[in-house]
Amino acid sequence: MSSLSAKLLYNISVDVFAPGGLIESWRGVRDVYILAPGPSADYSLLPRNMYIPEVRVIAVNAAVNMIPPVVKAYPNAWLVADRHAPETDWWPSGKLNFLPPHVFSADIPDSEHTFQQSPALGGTAGAGCIHGTLRCNGTVVAQAIQLAYWAGAERCILNGCDMYGDHYYNGTKVYDGRKVWRYVDHINPLINWIHRNGKMRVTSQTKTELAIGCNA
């Protein structure tokens, strides 16, 4: 990257952990709902009143385009980690329809908040959260869980975070057709670490291959 490009990137990006960043603005949050586009997603299970200071909603990837209008749960953040996301069919409508804050990994341009992704989960750095990063290798769902943890949430409630199947809940085909995604083996230790080391509890409103099951 040229020095000019680096300067431009620096000027348009605010690290999610930096003073004035997203995490700082979410202090005092109680519940964080993570909406993913898995085949078992059921956004009708969300509470009717999501517009209260103690609640935040994170939509990951294509889920930003899939929340029915009847569900009053406009996301407080759109979290995207895959650098190839701008090449997907859901990216243009997400960028067009969803107002900030956008929370993208540092290798995706044009975002209000960015984050680093290393060291990866499942490696020698252990299973836990590390300040200054939303660790990769556990899908964007694991990164949303880490974001909720660093924001100080008491509960992290998943919806549509199935970790299985080859399609989204609206029938759109997913590139990865394995029955159960291998990332489950990286997310479960992360959740166990959070349950041992912090006050936040991770639950799910819908079917999931994660060890927490459907328990919200």
C-alpha atoms as one frame of an Amber mdcrd trajectory, in Angstrom:
protein
   0.000   0.000   0.000   1.339   3.436  -0.892   1.781   6.071   1.798  -1.054
   8.074   0.205  -3.392   5.062   0.258  -2.473   4.343   3.852  -3.181   7.947
   4.799  -6.586   7.889   3.083  -7.472   4.590   4.735  -6.427   5.973   8.114
  -8.538   9.077   7.640 -11.758   7.251   6.749 -11.425   4.428   9.276 -12.025
   4.440  13.024 -10.839   1.319  14.797 -13.658  -0.362  16.683 -11.586  -0.294
  19.882 -10.336   3.271  19.574 -11.615   6.126  21.791 -14.890   7.209  20.249
 -15.225   3.857  18.509 -18.245   1.588  18.415 -17.400  -0.402  21.560 -17.014
   2.748  23.630 -20.384   4.046  22.405 -22.082   0.782  23.418 -21.025   0.849
  27.070 -23.942   0.011  29.335 -25.575  -2.366  26.862 -27.327  -5.364  28.440
 -28.425  -7.566  25.522 -26.829  -7.965  22.102 -28.781  -9.862  19.452 -26.783
 -11.358  16.590 -28.822 -11.956  13.435 -27.343 -14.332  10.864 -28.950 -15.632
   7.649 -28.911 -19.366   8.462 -31.766 -21.669   7.343 -33.348 -21.794  10.820
 -33.422 -18.011  11.295 -36.692 -16.817  12.792 -36.643 -13.088  13.396 -40.240
 -13.172  14.645 -38.784 -14.501  17.916 -37.140 -11.152  18.585 -38.684  -9.004
  21.329 -41.243  -6.511  20.102 -39.436  -3.554  21.616 -35.827  -3.502  20.466
 -35.482   0.281  20.487 -34.211   0.687  24.034 -30.748   1.857  25.189 -29.871
  -1.469  26.814 -30.290  -3.502  23.596 -28.164  -3.652  20.441 -28.674  -5.648
  17.251 -25.822  -6.851  15.025 -26.634  -8.147  11.528 -23.866 -10.210   9.949
 -23.243 -10.493   6.233 -26.403 -11.127   4.153 -28.731 -10.923   7.179 -28.760
  -7.146   6.794 -31.038  -7.622   3.747 -33.279 -10.347   5.189 -35.059  -8.819
   8.170 -38.776  -8.616   7.300 -40.313  -5.128   7.562 -42.802  -6.389  10.143
 -39.958  -7.117  12.545 -39.055  -3.904  14.339 -35.371  -4.652  14.813 -33.297
  -2.278  12.728 -29.669  -3.334  13.274 -27.357  -1.076  15.247 -24.386  -2.413
  13.294 -23.625  -4.386  10.151 -20.621  -6.661  10.694 -18.725  -8.025   7.691
 -15.396  -9.840   7.843 -14.885 -11.548   4.455 -12.680  -9.462   2.171 -14.545
 -10.998  -0.784 -17.885  -9.626   0.475 -17.909  -6.772  -2.103 -18.108  -9.478
  -4.793 -21.295 -11.077  -3.411 -24.863 -10.496  -4.585 -25.969  -9.180  -1.149
 -23.283  -6.517  -0.865 -24.711  -3.768  -3.149 -28.141  -3.740  -1.514 -26.591
  -3.880   1.955 -24.412  -0.853   1.218 -27.327   0.984  -0.377 -30.018   0.255
   2.204 -28.205   0.040   5.527 -27.079   3.263   7.121 -23.944   3.293   9.320
 -22.422   2.041  11.458 -20.682  -0.381   9.166 -18.152  -2.575  10.973 -15.806
  -4.181   8.438 -12.488  -5.972   8.733  -9.562  -3.723   7.903  -9.084  -5.264
   4.433 -12.566  -4.124   3.299 -12.589  -0.446   2.269 -15.070   2.320   3.029
 -16.173   1.673   6.589 -16.856   3.809   9.645 -15.352   1.188  11.979 -12.661
  -1.362  11.217 -11.066  -4.230  13.109  -8.084  -6.550  12.849  -8.630 -10.325
  12.624  -5.484 -11.932  13.998  -4.402 -14.013  15.823  -6.836 -16.620  14.547
  -8.970 -18.824  16.752  -7.855 -22.424  16.972  -4.166 -21.522  16.945  -1.436
 -21.248  19.537  -2.939 -18.036  20.960  -5.662 -20.032  22.682  -9.440 -19.838
  22.540 -10.181 -16.561  24.312 -10.870 -12.942  23.441  -7.857 -10.691  22.872
  -8.293  -6.931  23.200  -7.729  -5.002  19.994  -8.913  -7.760  17.661 -12.037
  -9.657  16.672 -10.295 -12.945  16.000 -11.003 -14.809  12.756 -11.336 -18.536
  11.905 -14.729 -18.833  13.599 -16.906 -17.118  10.955 -18.295 -13.620  11.322
 -20.616 -14.967  14.049 -17.663 -15.538  16.372 -16.492 -11.995  15.678 -19.938
 -10.613  16.498 -19.861 -12.572  19.774 -16.471 -11.039  20.570 -17.835  -7.570
  19.778 -20.691  -8.138  22.238 -18.205  -9.331  24.871 -15.974  -6.267  24.542
 -19.024  -3.985  24.674 -19.747  -5.384  28.143 -23.036  -7.127  27.316 -24.618
  -9.456  29.865 -26.404 -11.580  27.272 -25.562 -12.401  23.657 -28.567 -13.926
  21.877 -28.065 -15.656  18.516 -30.680 -16.031  15.785 -29.960 -17.855  12.533
 -26.416 -18.802  13.583 -26.953 -22.417  12.534 -23.445 -23.476  11.506 -24.854
 -26.087   9.139 -26.551 -26.420   5.768 -25.946 -25.136   2.257 -28.478 -22.297
   1.989 -29.725 -19.182   3.720 -33.162 -19.147   5.286 -34.640 -17.406   2.236
 -33.417 -20.220  -0.025 -30.309 -18.533  -1.428 -27.490 -21.016  -1.996 -24.376
 -20.808   0.191 -20.998 -21.482  -1.355 -20.063 -23.970   1.384 -22.288 -27.060
   1.241 -20.889 -29.066   4.123 -23.557 -30.318   6.498 -21.885 -28.997   9.648
 -19.283 -26.293   9.305 -15.828 -26.966  10.699 -15.825 -23.592  12.444 -18.008
 -25.025  15.218 -14.812 -26.493  16.677 -13.386 -22.982  17.030 -16.492 -21.155
  18.243 -17.409 -23.574  21.054 -14.072 -23.076  22.887 -14.488 -19.297  22.491
 -17.961 -19.421  24.062 -16.682 -21.655  26.870 -13.863 -19.181  27.522 -16.336
 -16.289  27.692 -18.575 -18.189  30.106 -15.587 -18.902  32.374 -13.951 -15.489
  32.232 -16.739 -12.929  31.970 -20.297 -12.101  32.914 -21.743 -12.531  29.409
 -23.802 -15.607  28.563 -24.317 -16.751  24.973 -27.696 -18.272  24.060 -29.595
 -19.040  20.857 -33.220 -18.526  19.869 -32.963 -20.934  16.948 -31.452 -24.322
  16.112 -27.671 -24.341  16.022 -24.834 -26.857  15.916 -23.031 -24.866  18.593
 -22.843 -26.557  21.992 -25.231 -24.016  23.530 -28.151 -25.450  21.524 -31.470
 -23.631  21.248 -31.884 -22.280  24.766 -32.986 -18.625  24.685
